Amino acid sequence: MTAPPDPTALLRLREGVYLGDLVIAAIAELDLFTKLGDEPRSPAEIAALLGLDVRAAAVMCGALETLELLERDGGRLTASATARAHLVAGAPGDLRPYFASLRERPAVRELADVLRTGRPAAWASAAAGDDWAGRLDDVGFAEEFTAAMDARARVLAPALAQALADVPARRVLDIAGGSGAYGCALLDGRAELEVAVLERPPVDETARTILRRRGYGSVDVVTGDMFEVLPAGYDLHLYSHVLHDWDVTAVEALLRSSFAALPSGGRVVDYDAHLDSPREPAVAAYSVLLMHATEGRCYGVEEISGLMRAAGFVDIDVRRTVGDRSAICGRRP
């Protein structure tokens, strides 16, 4: 059978959609490069200088660095030659008015607000009610969101299954697994596995419907909140595109909870788009989208590895797949 075409380019189009608007916000709303001047500053210092949320400022700085508008020297950043020539007040080639002509775009205004407050905007710029996670309590939104994540999962899940083919496991818990597509892909390659999906209401019922329709009646759906005590009896915990929705404190709590629930020899896996050094432009752009819509961002390989070690996991292993994704695996001793 011929392998399907690589989906990476399409994923990058969708996941990088807010990058241009972030650049406009940085130039037209914040006048970042003029205010930065010649003094090197850390992302946290840039946040203090401009009155920004620290998480959002770090995402912004990472994105501007990949675009070669900021340059890094150790942990500090300065404007690049291009930025100094074209994005600073008084520069002969000042292009700030050209960018400012687009400052009325709704996404630019939303991103400027997120940068200043740290509060996520509504999912897909929809009219806000609750935050995006709270909106999952609405059945219609939960079904729409699950369908969107399922479409991505069905493209990325086979590569995950291949990457984890040699990881010892008997019972898999797909945590906040939505439609269960990732767990099902593992089951497709290893029929001996028992797979369960942990989901909160009303996504749990959506997952049951999808799994029945696709013929995965053996996959159990466990109703629960991942921020409560995780169920015991599983030897592999899978977080697929989950940790990136949450801040560091929440990620730490989830990994500690997995460590407590897993047996000796059990594994935890984070499957996601991870930043590395040097920073990948596509992943930095995706982090802007996550900053806009969630409480999280794209984490670095070393960040997640360090958080796993802090929770008690050992033998951290990184496995690259497709679509700028990687699986980071840890073992409970």
Buried (B, 14 or more C-beta within 10 A) or exposed (E): EEEEEEBBEEBBEEBBBBBBBBBBBBBBBBBBBBEBEEEBBBBBBBBEBBEBBEBBBBBBBBBBBBBEBBBBEEEBBBBBEBBBBBBBEEBEEBEBEEBBEBBEBEBBBBBBBBBBEBEBBBBEEEEBEEBBBEBBBBEEBBBBBBEBBBEBBBBBBBBBBBBBEEBEBEBBBBBBBBBBBBBBBBBEEBEEBBBBBBBBBBBBBBBBBBBEEBEBEEBBBBBBEBEEEBEEEBBBBBBBBBBBBBEBEBBBBBBBBBBEBBEEEBBBBBBBBBBEEEBBBBBBBBBBBBBBBBBBBBBBBBBBBEBBBEBBBEEBBBBEBBBBBBBBBBBBE
